[in-house]
């Protein structure tokens, strides 16, 4: 097993304000746990309202100078940050596995993915464009320019502690915004390591702050009340997103919200089953199932239902579960005891309602927060598990009769983030893609995230987009200038 002790010891463990790690004003600290054992890895500074005010004052003080910094200079800082993240990929992967628990190969993949947002937005920083045109009445000219929205509060989740940060920080910095990041309480170390990397890359002090806290409301409440904050970007549950949207309304903040998902995975009777099972494993088990894009509801044509389910069961049962640092481990622990209890509760409830366990189905004994890869079938149509974002290594398989039923079942959710479908029929692929009520669709592939594509959902899965050429627009306002002839 690889030991992350040295990497943890070398990581900043204070708040990051004005370009340096500092203690919380009141001296508070809280423990960061190892999900594989439940033991304490270390403690970090625990921010409160007074620390949030220090951060917003710093962000406001440097907002104008940072906005006035040449786009090429902002681009070069982001490019240098990408280089440093890439150079330190193994240390960052070890850090993520230590605090989040997942298997080391998944952490390495996240470093590569997360770093690409820095490179992508380093390139977008110099491509922000406005427009210039004649007024239709012929009495003047219309000039439209783009300006940074101003200080941003970015609230990031625990499941992708690096990439969900770079996907927000990258475009914000490229646009000329200052940023305050509140990382998830479970995984603050990765974001603190990233803050130091940005400082080494030449980011001016105050442009980026990081505020770990065990009491999110204690810092979000004063920040929402401060007139200098102009933008909220959040990745997390729909329940929390609704609360934050209501609070952001009082300050009329720009918002972008990447919320929950309950992705359907449709397998039609003409699908290549070998490819479909491979795709199912990628869509379900990336990050141990702890992903907003994870396939939850496997909707399979009745004609191939049993064959697909048997193949998926065999593949899931063969996965090795254990501490994420151990060689050969494919599935690490869930992030916390609360998450373990939630996943186990959803499965127990489904089984009590009549679902059948094909593999897995019970928490593993011993220390840590381990739940085995699990496949359920014979699910009652109104089972609670079909309506929930599982966020764990549990695949729920049901059948369908025809294309219309598949679409209806897929859309029978308040969520609309991602969907997957497997078919050899191009016409069907296009019809179903058009009919699915989701922001993203993967056709004959199990992973759809790409830094060059807009990531976002519809319905209760959020507002706005991250990534792609669209991602930087979330941090820019349009300014119209009227010119006379």
Secondary structure, 3 states (H helix, E strand, C coil): CCCCHHHHHCCCCCEEECCEEECCCCCCEEEEECCCCCCEEEEEECCCHHHHHHHHHHHHHHHHHHHHCCHHHHHHHHHHHHHHHHHCHHHHHHHHHHHHCCCHHHHHHHHHHHHHHHHHHHHHCCCCCCEEEECCCCCEEEEEEEEECCEEEEECCCCCCCHHHHHHHHHHHHHCCCEEEECCHHHHHHHHHHHHHHHHCCCCCCCEEECCCCCHHHHHHHHHHCCCEEEEEEECCHHHHHHHHHHHHCCCCEEEEECCCCEEEEECCCCCHHHHHHHHHHHHHHHHHCCCCCEEEEEEEHHHHHHHHHHHHHHHHCCCECCCCCCCCCECCCCCHHHHHHHHHHHHHHHHCCCEEEECCCECCCCCCCECCEEEECCCCCCHHHHCCCCCCEEEEEEECCHHHHHHHHHCCCEECEEEEECCCHHHHHHHHHHCCCCEEEECCCCCCCCCCCECCEECCEECCECCCCHHHHHEEEEEEEEEC
